[in-house]
Amino acid sequence: MKHFPITAATLAASITYLNAATAQNASTTKTVDLDPLVVTTTEALNTYTTRFDPTVAIQPLPANDGADALRHVAGINVSRKGGANGDPTFRGMAGSRLNVVVDGVSTLGGCGNRMDPPTAYVFPSSFDQVTILKGPQSVQHGPGASAGSILFERAPTRLTTSDTQLVTQLVYAGHGRRDASLNALTGNESLYARLQGSWAEADDYTDGSGNRVNSAYQRWNTQATLGWTPSENAALELSYGLSDAQAAYADRGMDGDAYDRETFTLRYQADQLNGTLRSIEAIAYHNVADHVMDNYSLREFTPSMMMSMPMVSNPERLTNGASVTAVFDRWQDLDALVGLDTQYNKHRTRNAMGMAVDSYSSLPYKDDAEFEQVGTFAEFNYHLGENNTLAFGTRLDRWTATDLRSTVQVGMGAHSMIANPTAKQKRSDTLASGYLRFERDLNQNGAKASIGIGRSERFPDYWELVSKEGATSISAFDTKPERLTQIDLGYLATYGDTTLTASLFYAEHDDFILIQSRYPKMMMGSSLSRMATVARNIEATTYGGEFEARYQNDKGWYLGGALAYTRGTNDTDYSALAQISPLELKLETGIRRQNWSAGWLSRLTSSQDRFALNQGNIAGQDVGPSEGFDVHSLHASYRVSENWSLAGGIDNLFDITYAEHITRNGTQIAGYLQTFRVNEPGRTTWLRLETEF
């Protein structure tokens, strides 16, 4: 075991949901579910939105971070780096193409090589629900979001009497996994206080062949919230959160020694208002992600050609933001939601090598970039009779970015720092996004169908604009914004005990921002060549979708399946688009009764021979073809009483050795076997105890 020192609810996916949510004015918005359950699938809210409850056990193994919580969602895959902090992709899209909104707040990581994606700062058990919006079919959750949005949400607290509640969760699993979380609430109809906290640790896991993977981690977080409810329809909340972690990585030469996050959030919500304005939500937030990575704290330092001395890097990301969203009373047949959001973020870093690593924290930071965004948005539902709805929305964003780097590092060594050709330059862009969707209630078996077209214009993010080179320059600061046009088809129906959902899409990507490693470039002032990692614009096409079927009878027996497939083409290079996961099928069966449940889950993927070597996105690049695999798991749960429940399972029952197609190469680390890709965990047994009072 490695010993590690322990060193905000948004408006929901649609106006329909928003109006339904305002009717929740009971004691609190969360009720006790007496049916024991292990989450293996999501619930479809409509033809383009799904949701699941992260507070119950999730298979695979109950999640320790935001990416882990998403592994069971059809169409989402996670690039593994170690035991924590994987990078999620949806339909082959990652990074800022997939907005991650945490309780109405945007948290941006600092690592230039994505050690800390936004989901690394998410602790799933502290949220009430997770909502996935597919495609550019909403504009209210921030700019970009060409692939969709993932919302980690806390329900608003409304107490009608004096009350105290306590929920605790304990997880014990193989590979030294131990988790504990607490959610305590106390208050009355006017004031309340909530305290949430979690702590988790794990040793290195072993893959199906028994090979140890550099993957140990420790994480903790706490959040305190004070709320004032001057009426049954209004609430003012102030939240303060802290978290930190350490995580070992198997895919790179450095580990994460600190993930220090601090956040303040002030939120006002009012609903069921009289007059034209029906509800309003305003949020202001400040957060700082302070990340430290090095090549010696969590592993044995062994000099190599790439790293001949101890190294440490300390990036920091400050983010300030605010948003206001208002829902207006229906005017004739028109529902309306309008809003404004803004964000400012600044990135800086400090680095040290050799003997200087011991005093890196006394070194001054160097600012390298700042971003400013102001956006306005509006969404409308126009009811065309009883069964038809026309939904449409638009947003306009003004972006400004400033390159604060005076020099750019090119390679290693004493002469690697070169004057930045875009030093102190500022660029601005005004980008427009929107969607138009026709929805029809087929008035049969609760069936709904929709067809929509969406347009998304996405400003390059830090990892594309600043931390990479350009194809023709050592700076990528002139990378063009990315534009997407996508058609979405959806279907949702219930036939007796069977529910069917289908989501299909076709997308054309203009100026798609491709990240390519080992890109040949000439050394400045020399005839010698070098290999660089660059950001360049290409044209691309993607299409595919997800199909899900669920059956459950009145005896509790259930059967389900989910099929997900995406195909991508790089139209500029006449090749496959990189980082696209293969065809995947999930099957499950089991029984759910009042006080117990048991089930079987299988995940099967095909091989993937469509790849683009050394090309991809900010989360990773293709390393070659991959083999298909099938993984089978068991789970069961039992409710001991109204206050106590147990869940357990065995993941990867047959202990197979496999890796996700989108995962990076394993790297050479002293004491570990280097594998082609970072392999997934082998057989893992887990047990979860929940108490609720």
Secondary structure as GFF3:
##gff-version 3
##sequence-region A 1 693
A	DSSP	alpha_helix	15	21	.	.	.	ID=ss1
A	DSSP	beta_strand	38	39	.	.	.	ID=ss2
A	DSSP	beta_strand	43	46	.	.	.	ID=ss3
A	DSSP	beta_strand	49	52	.	.	.	ID=ss4
A	DSSP	beta_strand	57	58	.	.	.	ID=ss5
A	DSSP	alpha_helix	66	69	.	.	.	ID=ss6
A	DSSP	beta_strand	76	79	.	.	.	ID=ss7
A	DSSP	beta_strand	87	90	.	.	.	ID=ss8
A	DSSP	three_ten_helix	95	97	.	.	.	ID=ss9
A	DSSP	beta_strand	98	102	.	.	.	ID=ss10
A	DSSP	three_ten_helix	118	121	.	.	.	ID=ss11
A	DSSP	three_ten_helix	124	126	.	.	.	ID=ss12
A	DSSP	beta_strand	129	134	.	.	.	ID=ss13
A	DSSP	beta_strand	148	153	.	.	.	ID=ss14
A	DSSP	beta_strand	163	173	.	.	.	ID=ss15
A	DSSP	beta_strand	177	187	.	.	.	ID=ss16
A	DSSP	beta_strand	191	202	.	.	.	ID=ss17
A	DSSP	beta_strand	217	231	.	.	.	ID=ss18
A	DSSP	beta_strand	234	247	.	.	.	ID=ss19
A	DSSP	beta_strand	255	270	.	.	.	ID=ss20
A	DSSP	beta_strand	277	294	.	.	.	ID=ss21
A	DSSP	beta_strand	311	331	.	.	.	ID=ss22
A	DSSP	beta_strand	334	353	.	.	.	ID=ss23
A	DSSP	three_ten_helix	354	362	.	.	.	ID=ss24
A	DSSP	beta_strand	366	384	.	.	.	ID=ss25
A	DSSP	beta_strand	388	403	.	.	.	ID=ss26
A	DSSP	beta_strand	407	409	.	.	.	ID=ss27
A	DSSP	beta_strand	417	419	.	.	.	ID=ss28
A	DSSP	beta_strand	426	441	.	.	.	ID=ss29
A	DSSP	beta_strand	448	458	.	.	.	ID=ss30
A	DSSP	alpha_helix	462	465	.	.	.	ID=ss31
A	DSSP	beta_strand	469	470	.	.	.	ID=ss32
A	DSSP	beta_strand	482	495	.	.	.	ID=ss33
A	DSSP	beta_strand	498	522	.	.	.	ID=ss34
A	DSSP	beta_strand	529	552	.	.	.	ID=ss35
A	DSSP	beta_strand	557	570	.	.	.	ID=ss36
A	DSSP	beta_strand	575	576	.	.	.	ID=ss37
A	DSSP	beta_strand	584	592	.	.	.	ID=ss38
A	DSSP	beta_strand	596	605	.	.	.	ID=ss39
A	DSSP	beta_strand	615	617	.	.	.	ID=ss40
A	DSSP	beta_strand	620	621	.	.	.	ID=ss41
A	DSSP	beta_strand	629	639	.	.	.	ID=ss42
A	DSSP	beta_strand	644	651	.	.	.	ID=ss43
A	DSSP	beta_strand	684	692	.	.	.	ID=ss44
###
